[in-house]
């Protein structure tokens, strides 16, 4: 920045003072241009409708920067800008524009040397300031069915566009759309000078330097050939056109906060991300290219296929009730059960064909061979064989088997010839069944069963301890002189037992006295477990057995 040099005893001219001011001013202009406002921009100068709307608008105080010069509107514009009358039948769009201008003002009466030779001095009115001001204008548009914004005049800056509706008499705030190119914060400026010394452009922020020249690495990641750096976020975000395998996990910022994706079908994702707008619970399937995902919940940490009990069936879970289901509906269960060898033998599944009637409880027309298999299954499985098929309601069982038909526990919902599948012929309730071997498989059946801890998996049928006892006549006489187990000879005050001193039973000693009143059966004499409760099953809470799929 230049400076004026004042020399000792030299004549001081007005040019010296003006240059001193100009050098300072030009230095400020250069600073503004280089660091704040390379292009036309404003701070403030908001265009606003009148408090009581009419066909005028006013401009709030602010500043404009053009070519490094700063124009100032110190207070809100006192003289409003008038909008031309509206068209009677079509709208139009007007522009409110501004530009920097210099105005000489602040006149004062000063002594002025009017004649250099005579040194004559006169009092003359002179302007004492060059004000950096702002000029405003309204650029009228053309009324049309679909009006366009008029062109901003050369050297002017558009502050706002004003839509003038047809036949209106007022301009509302809703008619005004802000267009101000606001000043760029200095902290957003490219202080390196950018490529070839250029700085950030307000209207085009693409003028950035090649960061690969300066960036050597970020978190150990080096730029590729195009200067890009593949940053690791700590999450495996769902990527485009990427191959995924079964079991892969991916996240997306477009999913709900609790959700992540579990790959259930290997494939390659599509070029664009699928919509997650309908995702509201776990268990939903998402197709992405050739890959298929299931929505999982980070809050539900239970692994797939692990049995749990709850008061209701949870979203993303299925009852383990022995039903035959589609493999395509429960991909993870089928896949993981297969991986864990959790299936019973394929030979333990059978199918039979029969005819149903609406609301009927009988399936007829079953072949003799199938009837024989069903009878075998009933012998193995006990009362009731769970079946599924067209028209067969959930939890339906085979109740009775006749020569060519079966009776089911729940009435059919459809008529016709149906193929009924049943499985787990050997009744392994904790294992999955193969179903038809292609499209279906069978869920475990935990209903009506209690869980017991042990060192390995096993199945036990319902049972109770055996009750034994005997009554005998050891000497062939009529008298009962021996009883054991659950049987005992009683007198009025309790059980009689063997008299070791005499080698005979106490019963025998008292027969002659005719004091034996009865022979009683008492299971507690055989096993003390009997008599401890009034029922075989204690008070029980029934919950829904289920697994996450």
C-alpha positions as CSV (number, residue, x, y, z in Angstrom):
1,X,0.0,0.0,0.0
2,X,1.4,3.4,-1.0
3,X,2.0,6.3,1.4
4,X,2.5,10.0,0.8
5,X,5.9,11.4,1.8
6,X,5.8,14.8,3.4
7,X,9.2,16.7,3.1
8,X,10.5,19.2,5.6
9,X,9.8,22.8,4.6
10,X,8.3,21.7,1.3
11,X,5.1,23.2,0.0
12,X,2.0,21.1,1.0
13,X,-0.5,20.8,-1.7
14,X,-4.1,19.5,-1.7
15,X,-3.0,16.6,-3.9
16,X,-0.8,15.4,-1.1
17,X,-3.7,15.2,1.3
18,X,-6.0,13.7,-1.3
19,X,-3.4,11.1,-2.2
20,X,-2.9,10.2,1.4
21,X,-6.6,9.5,1.7
22,X,-6.7,7.6,-1.6
23,X,-3.8,5.3,-0.7
24,X,-5.5,4.3,2.5
25,X,-8.8,3.8,0.8
26,X,-7.3,1.8,-2.1
27,X,-5.5,-0.4,0.5
28,X,-8.8,-1.1,2.2
29,X,-10.5,-1.8,-1.2
30,X,-7.8,-4.3,-2.0
31,X,-8.2,-6.1,1.3
32,X,-11.9,-6.4,0.9
33,X,-11.5,-7.7,-2.6
34,X,-8.9,-10.2,-1.7
35,X,-10.2,-11.6,1.5
36,X,-13.9,-10.8,1.8
37,X,-15.8,-10.1,-1.4
38,X,-14.3,-11.2,-4.6
39,X,-17.6,-10.9,-6.3
40,X,-20.7,-8.8,-5.8
41,X,-22.3,-9.5,-2.5
42,X,-24.3,-7.8,0.3
43,X,-24.7,-7.8,4.0
44,X,-28.2,-6.9,5.1
45,X,-30.3,-5.0,2.5
46,X,-33.3,-7.3,3.0
47,X,-36.3,-6.3,0.9
48,X,-39.4,-6.2,3.0
49,X,-43.1,-5.6,2.4
50,X,-44.8,-2.7,4.3
51,X,-46.3,-3.3,7.7
52,X,-49.6,-2.2,6.1
53,X,-49.2,-3.8,2.6
54,X,-49.4,-1.5,-0.4
55,X,-47.7,-1.4,-3.8
56,X,-44.4,-0.4,-2.3
57,X,-41.5,-2.2,-0.6
58,X,-38.6,-0.9,1.5
59,X,-35.0,-2.0,2.1
60,X,-33.4,-2.6,5.4
61,X,-30.0,-1.1,6.3
62,X,-26.9,-2.9,5.1
63,X,-23.8,-2.9,2.9
64,X,-23.0,-3.8,-0.7
65,X,-19.6,-4.8,-2.0
66,X,-18.7,-4.3,-5.7
67,X,-15.2,-4.5,-7.1
68,X,-13.8,-4.0,-3.6
69,X,-15.9,-0.9,-2.9
70,X,-18.3,-0.8,0.0
71,X,-21.6,1.0,-0.3
72,X,-23.4,1.8,2.9
73,X,-27.1,2.2,3.8
74,X,-26.9,3.3,7.4
75,X,-30.6,3.2,8.2
76,X,-33.6,1.5,6.6
77,X,-34.6,3.1,3.3
78,X,-36.9,6.0,4.1
79,X,-38.2,6.5,0.6
80,X,-40.0,3.2,-0.4
81,X,-39.6,1.6,-3.8
82,X,-42.8,1.7,-5.8
83,X,-44.0,-1.4,-7.7
84,X,-45.8,-0.6,-10.9
85,X,-49.6,-1.4,-11.0
86,X,-50.5,-5.1,-11.6
87,X,-51.8,-6.5,-14.9
88,X,-55.5,-7.2,-14.9
89,X,-55.3,-10.8,-15.9
90,X,-51.7,-12.1,-15.7
91,X,-49.0,-12.1,-13.1
92,X,-45.4,-10.8,-13.5
93,X,-42.1,-10.8,-11.7
94,X,-40.2,-7.6,-10.9
95,X,-36.6,-7.3,-9.7
96,X,-35.3,-5.1,-6.8
97,X,-31.7,-4.2,-7.6
98,X,-28.9,-2.2,-6.0
99,X,-25.4,-1.0,-6.9
100,X,-22.6,0.9,-5.3
101,X,-22.3,4.6,-6.1
102,X,-20.4,7.6,-4.8
103,X,-22.2,10.8,-3.8
104,X,-20.5,14.1,-2.9
105,X,-22.3,15.5,0.1
106,X,-22.0,17.5,3.4
107,X,-21.7,21.0,1.9
108,X,-20.0,23.7,3.9
109,X,-19.0,27.4,3.4
110,X,-15.2,27.6,3.2
111,X,-12.6,30.2,2.4
112,X,-11.4,29.4,-1.0
113,X,-8.4,31.1,-2.8
114,X,-10.1,32.2,-6.0
115,X,-7.2,34.1,-7.6
116,X,-3.7,32.8,-7.2
117,X,-2.0,35.9,-8.4
118,X,-3.9,38.4,-6.3
119,X,-4.3,36.0,-3.5
120,X,-8.0,36.9,-3.4
121,X,-10.0,34.7,-0.9
122,X,-13.8,34.2,-1.2
123,X,-16.3,32.2,0.8
124,X,-17.6,29.4,-1.3
125,X,-19.9,26.4,-0.7
126,X,-17.9,23.2,-1.2
127,X,-18.8,19.5,-0.7
128,X,-16.6,18.1,2.1
129,X,-17.3,14.3,1.7
130,X,-17.4,11.6,-1.0
131,X,-20.0,9.2,0.5
132,X,-20.0,5.5,-0.4
133,X,-23.7,5.1,-1.0
134,X,-26.2,2.6,-2.6
135,X,-28.6,3.2,-5.5
136,X,-31.8,1.2,-5.9
137,X,-34.1,0.5,-8.8
138,X,-37.2,-1.7,-9.6
139,X,-36.7,-3.6,-12.9
140,X,-40.2,-4.4,-14.2
141,X,-41.0,-7.8,-15.6
142,X,-43.5,-8.9,-18.3
143,X,-46.9,-10.2,-17.4
144,X,-47.5,-13.7,-18.6
145,X,-49.3,-16.9,-17.7
146,X,-45.9,-18.2,-16.5
147,X,-43.8,-15.1,-16.0
148,X,-40.0,-15.2,-16.0
149,X,-37.5,-13.2,-13.9
150,X,-36.2,-10.2,-15.8
151,X,-32.5,-9.9,-16.5
152,X,-30.4,-8.0,-13.9
153,X,-29.0,-4.8,-15.5
154,X,-25.2,-4.7,-16.0
155,X,-23.4,-3.4,-12.9
156,X,-26.4,-4.0,-10.6
157,X,-27.0,-6.7,-8.0
158,X,-30.4,-8.4,-7.6
159,X,-31.7,-8.3,-4.0
160,X,-35.1,-9.9,-4.4
161,X,-37.7,-10.9,-6.9
162,X,-41.3,-9.7,-6.3
163,X,-44.2,-11.6,-7.8
164,X,-47.0,-9.2,-8.7
165,X,-50.2,-11.3,-8.9
166,X,-52.8,-10.3,-11.5
167,X,-55.2,-7.5,-10.4
168,X,-53.5,-7.1,-7.0
169,X,-53.3,-3.9,-5.2
170,X,-50.9,-4.9,-2.4
171,X,-47.5,-6.6,-2.2
172,X,-47.4,-9.2,0.7
173,X,-44.3,-10.6,2.3
174,X,-45.1,-13.9,0.7
175,X,-44.7,-12.3,-2.8
176,X,-41.0,-11.5,-2.1
177,X,-38.3,-14.0,-2.6
178,X,-34.8,-13.2,-1.4
179,X,-32.0,-13.3,-4.0
180,X,-29.2,-11.5,-2.1
181,X,-25.7,-12.8,-2.7
182,X,-24.6,-12.7,0.9
183,X,-21.0,-12.1,1.9
184,X,-18.8,-15.1,2.4
185,X,-17.4,-15.7,5.9
186,X,-13.7,-15.1,5.9
187,X,-13.2,-18.5,7.5
188,X,-14.6,-20.1,4.3
189,X,-12.0,-18.4,2.2
190,X,-9.3,-20.4,0.5
191,X,-6.3,-18.7,2.1
192,X,-3.9,-20.8,0.1
193,X,-4.9,-18.8,-3.0
194,X,-6.3,-21.9,-4.6
195,X,-5.3,-23.1,-8.0
196,X,-3.3,-20.5,-9.9
197,X,-3.8,-18.0,-7.0
198,X,-7.6,-18.0,-7.4
199,X,-9.8,-17.6,-4.4
200,X,-13.2,-19.0,-3.5
201,X,-15.9,-17.6,-5.9
202,X,-19.3,-16.9,-4.3
203,X,-21.1,-18.0,-7.4
204,X,-18.9,-21.0,-8.2
205,X,-17.3,-22.9,-5.3
206,X,-15.7,-25.4,-7.6
207,X,-12.5,-23.4,-7.8
208,X,-10.7,-25.5,-5.2
209,X,-7.0,-26.6,-5.2
210,X,-6.1,-30.2,-5.9
211,X,-6.0,-31.5,-2.3
212,X,-4.1,-34.6,-3.3
213,X,-1.1,-32.3,-3.8
214,X,-1.3,-31.3,-0.1
215,X,-2.9,-34.3,1.7
216,X,-0.5,-37.1,2.3
217,X,-2.8,-39.2,4.4
218,X,-5.9,-39.1,6.6
219,X,-6.0,-41.6,9.4
220,X,-3.4,-43.6,7.5
221,X,-5.5,-43.6,4.3
222,X,-3.6,-42.1,1.3
223,X,-5.3,-40.4,-1.7
224,X,-6.0,-42.5,-4.7
225,X,-5.1,-41.5,-8.3
226,X,-8.0,-38.9,-8.4
227,X,-7.2,-37.4,-5.0
228,X,-10.0,-39.2,-3.1
229,X,-9.5,-40.5,0.4
230,X,-11.6,-43.5,1.5
231,X,-12.2,-42.6,5.1
232,X,-13.3,-45.3,7.6
233,X,-16.3,-44.3,9.7
234,X,-16.3,-47.3,12.1
235,X,-19.5,-48.6,10.5
236,X,-19.9,-50.8,7.5
237,X,-22.1,-48.6,5.5
238,X,-24.2,-50.1,2.7
239,X,-22.3,-49.5,-0.5
240,X,-23.4,-49.4,-4.1
241,X,-22.5,-52.0,-6.7
242,X,-20.8,-54.1,-4.0
243,X,-20.8,-57.9,-3.6
244,X,-22.1,-59.1,-0.2
245,X,-22.1,-62.6,1.3
246,X,-24.7,-64.3,3.5
247,X,-24.2,-63.0,7.1
248,X,-22.7,-59.7,6.1
249,X,-24.0,-56.7,8.1
250,X,-24.4,-53.2,6.8
251,X,-25.8,-49.9,8.0
252,X,-27.3,-46.9,6.3
253,X,-28.0,-43.3,7.6
254,X,-31.4,-43.6,5.9
255,X,-32.5,-46.5,8.2
256,X,-34.1,-45.9,11.6
257,X,-31.5,-45.4,14.3
258,X,-32.2,-48.9,15.7
259,X,-32.0,-50.8,12.4
260,X,-29.2,-52.6,10.5
261,X,-29.2,-55.0,7.6
262,X,-28.3,-58.7,7.7
263,X,-27.5,-60.2,4.3
264,X,-29.7,-63.4,3.8
265,X,-29.0,-63.8,0.1
266,X,-25.6,-63.2,-1.4
267,X,-25.5,-60.8,-4.3
268,X,-24.4,-57.4,-5.6
269,X,-26.2,-54.2,-4.5
270,X,-27.8,-51.9,-7.1
271,X,-26.4,-48.6,-8.4
272,X,-28.8,-46.7,-6.2
273,X,-29.9,-47.3,-2.6
274,X,-33.4,-48.8,-2.2
275,X,-36.0,-46.8,-0.3
276,X,-36.2,-47.5,3.5
277,X,-39.3,-45.4,4.0
278,X,-41.4,-48.4,4.9
279,X,-39.0,-49.8,7.5
280,X,-40.7,-49.7,10.9
281,X,-39.9,-53.1,12.5
282,X,-37.4,-55.9,12.4
283,X,-38.0,-58.9,10.2
284,X,-38.7,-57.0,7.0
285,X,-37.0,-58.1,3.8
286,X,-35.2,-55.6,1.6
287,X,-34.1,-56.4,-2.0
288,X,-31.1,-54.5,-3.2
289,X,-29.9,-55.5,-6.7
290,X,-29.3,-59.2,-6.5
291,X,-28.6,-59.1,-2.7
292,X,-31.4,-59.6,-0.2
293,X,-31.3,-58.3,3.4
294,X,-33.4,-58.6,6.5
295,X,-33.9,-55.7,8.8
296,X,-32.6,-56.4,12.3
297,X,-32.8,-54.5,15.6
298,X,-29.7,-53.6,17.6
299,X,-31.8,-53.5,20.7
300,X,-32.8,-57.1,20.2
301,X,-29.6,-58.9,20.9
302,X,-30.9,-62.4,20.9
303,X,-29.3,-64.6,18.2
304,X,-31.4,-66.1,15.4
305,X,-32.9,-69.5,16.3
306,X,-32.5,-69.3,20.0
307,X,-35.6,-70.3,21.9
308,X,-37.2,-67.8,24.3
309,X,-40.5,-67.3,25.9
310,X,-42.6,-64.1,26.1
311,X,-46.1,-62.9,26.8
312,X,-46.7,-62.2,23.1
313,X,-45.2,-63.0,19.7
314,X,-42.5,-60.4,19.1
315,X,-42.0,-58.7,15.7
316,X,-39.4,-60.5,13.6
317,X,-40.2,-63.8,15.5
318,X,-42.2,-66.9,14.8
319,X,-43.9,-69.4,17.1
320,X,-42.1,-72.7,17.5
321,X,-45.3,-74.8,17.2
322,X,-44.2,-77.5,14.8
323,X,-45.8,-75.8,11.8
324,X,-44.7,-76.4,8.3
325,X,-43.5,-73.1,6.8
326,X,-41.9,-71.7,3.6
327,X,-38.2,-71.7,3.5
328,X,-38.2,-68.4,1.5
329,X,-40.1,-66.7,4.4
330,X,-37.6,-67.8,7.1
331,X,-34.3,-67.7,5.3
332,X,-32.0,-67.3,8.3
333,X,-33.8,-69.9,10.4
334,X,-33.5,-72.5,7.6
335,X,-29.9,-71.6,6.7
336,X,-28.6,-71.4,10.3
337,X,-30.5,-74.6,11.4
338,X,-28.9,-76.4,8.5
339,X,-25.5,-75.0,9.4
340,X,-25.9,-76.2,13.0
341,X,-27.2,-79.6,12.1
342,X,-30.5,-78.8,13.9
343,X,-32.7,-80.9,11.6
344,X,-34.2,-84.3,12.3
345,X,-33.9,-87.1,9.8
346,X,-35.5,-86.4,6.4
347,X,-37.2,-89.8,6.6
348,X,-39.2,-88.6,9.6
349,X,-41.5,-86.5,7.3
350,X,-44.5,-87.8,5.4
351,X,-47.2,-86.4,3.2
352,X,-50.7,-87.6,2.4
353,X,-53.4,-86.5,0.0
354,X,-57.1,-86.1,0.9
355,X,-60.3,-84.2,0.3
356,X,-61.6,-81.5,2.6
357,X,-64.9,-79.6,2.8
358,X,-65.5,-76.1,4.0
359,X,-66.0,-76.1,7.8
360,X,-65.6,-79.8,7.8
361,X,-63.4,-81.7,10.3
362,X,-62.9,-84.8,8.2
363,X,-60.3,-85.4,5.5
364,X,-61.4,-88.3,3.2
365,X,-60.1,-90.3,0.3
366,X,-56.8,-91.2,2.0
367,X,-55.0,-94.2,0.6
368,X,-54.5,-97.3,2.6
369,X,-50.7,-96.8,2.5
370,X,-51.0,-93.3,3.9
371,X,-53.4,-94.5,6.6
372,X,-50.9,-97.1,7.7
373,X,-48.2,-94.4,7.9
374,X,-50.5,-92.2,9.9
375,X,-51.3,-94.9,12.4
376,X,-47.6,-95.6,12.9
377,X,-47.0,-91.9,13.4
378,X,-49.8,-91.7,16.0
379,X,-48.3,-94.6,17.9
380,X,-44.9,-92.8,18.0
381,X,-46.1,-89.2,18.5
382,X,-49.0,-90.0,20.9
383,X,-52.2,-88.0,20.9
384,X,-52.3,-85.5,18.0
385,X,-50.1,-85.0,15.0
386,X,-49.7,-81.4,13.9
387,X,-50.5,-80.9,10.2
388,X,-50.4,-78.0,7.8
389,X,-51.7,-77.5,4.2
390,X,-54.2,-75.6,2.1
391,X,-57.3,-75.0,4.1
392,X,-55.8,-76.3,7.3
393,X,-55.8,-73.7,10.1
394,X,-52.9,-73.0,12.3
395,X,-52.4,-75.5,15.2
396,X,-54.6,-78.1,13.6
397,X,-54.0,-81.7,14.7
398,X,-55.0,-85.1,13.5
399,X,-57.4,-86.4,16.2
400,X,-58.7,-89.8,15.0
401,X,-57.7,-92.1,12.2
402,X,-60.2,-94.4,10.4
403,X,-59.9,-96.8,7.5
404,X,-59.7,-94.1,4.8
405,X,-60.1,-90.8,6.6
406,X,-58.9,-88.7,9.5
407,X,-60.7,-86.4,11.9
408,X,-58.9,-83.0,12.5
409,X,-59.2,-80.8,15.6
410,X,-59.9,-77.5,13.7
411,X,-62.4,-77.2,10.9
412,X,-61.0,-76.7,7.4
413,X,-61.4,-73.3,5.7
414,X,-61.3,-74.5,2.1
415,X,-62.7,-77.3,0.1
416,X,-61.0,-79.5,-2.4
417,X,-58.1,-82.0,-2.7
418,X,-55.2,-80.9,-0.6
419,X,-51.8,-82.3,0.2
420,X,-51.2,-82.4,3.9
421,X,-47.6,-82.5,5.3
422,X,-46.7,-83.6,8.7
423,X,-43.3,-84.3,10.1
424,X,-41.1,-85.1,13.0
425,X,-42.5,-88.6,13.1
426,X,-40.2,-89.5,16.0
427,X,-41.3,-86.5,17.9
428,X,-38.0,-84.5,18.4
429,X,-39.7,-81.2,19.5
430,X,-36.4,-79.3,19.7
431,X,-35.3,-80.0,16.1
432,X,-36.4,-78.6,12.7
433,X,-38.0,-80.8,10.0
434,X,-37.2,-80.9,6.3
435,X,-40.7,-80.4,5.1
436,X,-41.1,-81.3,1.5
437,X,-37.3,-81.0,1.1
438,X,-37.5,-78.2,-1.4
439,X,-39.8,-75.3,-0.5
440,X,-40.9,-76.0,3.1
441,X,-39.4,-76.9,6.5
442,X,-40.9,-77.7,9.9
443,X,-40.5,-75.6,13.0
444,X,-39.7,-77.1,16.4
445,X,-42.7,-77.6,18.7
446,X,-42.2,-76.4,22.3
447,X,-45.9,-76.1,23.1
448,X,-47.1,-77.9,26.2
449,X,-43.6,-78.8,27.3
450,X,-41.4,-77.9,30.3
451,X,-37.7,-77.3,29.9
452,X,-35.3,-79.3,32.0
453,X,-31.5,-78.6,32.3
454,X,-29.1,-81.4,31.4
455,X,-25.7,-82.1,29.9
456,X,-27.1,-82.8,26.4
457,X,-30.3,-82.5,24.4
458,X,-32.9,-85.2,25.0
459,X,-36.6,-85.8,25.0
460,X,-38.6,-87.4,27.8
461,X,-42.2,-88.5,27.7
462,X,-44.5,-87.5,30.6
463,X,-44.3,-89.9,33.5
464,X,-44.4,-90.5,37.2
465,X,-42.5,-92.7,39.6
466,X,-43.8,-96.3,39.7
467,X,-45.9,-97.4,42.7
468,X,-45.4,-100.9,44.0
469,X,-46.6,-102.9,46.9
470,X,-47.6,-106.4,48.0
471,X,-49.9,-108.2,50.3
472,X,-49.1,-111.9,51.1
473,X,-49.8,-114.7,53.5
474,X,-46.4,-116.1,54.4
475,X,-47.6,-119.2,56.3
476,X,-50.6,-120.1,54.2
477,X,-53.1,-119.3,56.9
478,X,-56.0,-117.1,56.3
479,X,-54.5,-114.2,58.2
480,X,-52.7,-111.5,56.4
481,X,-49.4,-111.3,58.1
482,X,-47.2,-109.4,55.6
483,X,-47.7,-106.2,53.6
484,X,-45.3,-103.9,52.0
485,X,-44.7,-101.1,49.5
486,X,-47.8,-99.0,49.1
487,X,-49.9,-101.6,51.0
488,X,-50.1,-101.7,54.8
489,X,-52.2,-103.4,57.5
490,X,-53.7,-100.8,59.7
491,X,-55.2,-100.8,63.1
492,X,-57.0,-97.8,64.5
493,X,-53.8,-96.0,65.4
494,X,-51.5,-96.6,62.3
495,X,-49.3,-99.0,60.3
496,X,-48.2,-102.4,61.5
497,X,-44.7,-103.6,60.7
498,X,-42.6,-106.7,61.1
499,X,-41.6,-107.7,64.7
500,X,-38.0,-108.5,64.6
501,X,-38.0,-109.9,68.2
502,X,-40.5,-112.7,67.5
503,X,-39.8,-113.2,63.8
504,X,-43.4,-112.6,62.9
505,X,-45.3,-109.6,61.8
506,X,-47.1,-107.5,64.2
507,X,-50.1,-108.1,62.0
508,X,-50.0,-111.8,62.9
509,X,-49.7,-111.1,66.6
510,X,-52.9,-109.1,66.6
511,X,-55.0,-111.1,64.2
512,X,-56.2,-113.2,67.1
513,X,-57.2,-110.1,68.9
514,X,-59.3,-109.1,65.9
515,X,-57.9,-105.6,65.9
516,X,-57.0,-105.3,62.1
517,X,-59.6,-102.9,60.7
518,X,-58.5,-102.7,57.0
519,X,-55.8,-103.1,54.3
520,X,-55.0,-99.6,52.9
521,X,-53.3,-98.3,49.8
522,X,-51.0,-95.4,50.4
523,X,-48.6,-94.3,47.6
524,X,-46.4,-92.3,50.0
525,X,-45.3,-95.5,51.6
526,X,-43.7,-96.4,48.3
527,X,-42.3,-93.0,47.3
528,X,-42.4,-89.9,49.5
529,X,-43.0,-87.7,46.4
530,X,-46.6,-88.6,46.6
531,X,-48.8,-86.6,48.9
532,X,-46.5,-83.4,48.7
533,X,-49.0,-81.7,46.4
534,X,-52.6,-81.9,45.3
535,X,-51.8,-81.9,41.6
536,X,-49.3,-83.4,39.2
537,X,-48.7,-79.9,37.6
538,X,-47.9,-77.1,39.9
539,X,-49.1,-73.5,39.4
540,X,-47.8,-72.6,35.9
541,X,-47.4,-69.5,33.8
542,X,-47.9,-70.1,30.1
543,X,-45.8,-68.0,27.7
544,X,-45.4,-68.1,23.9
545,X,-42.3,-70.1,22.8
546,X,-40.7,-68.4,19.8
547,X,-37.5,-67.8,18.0
548,X,-36.1,-64.8,16.1
549,X,-35.9,-65.2,12.4
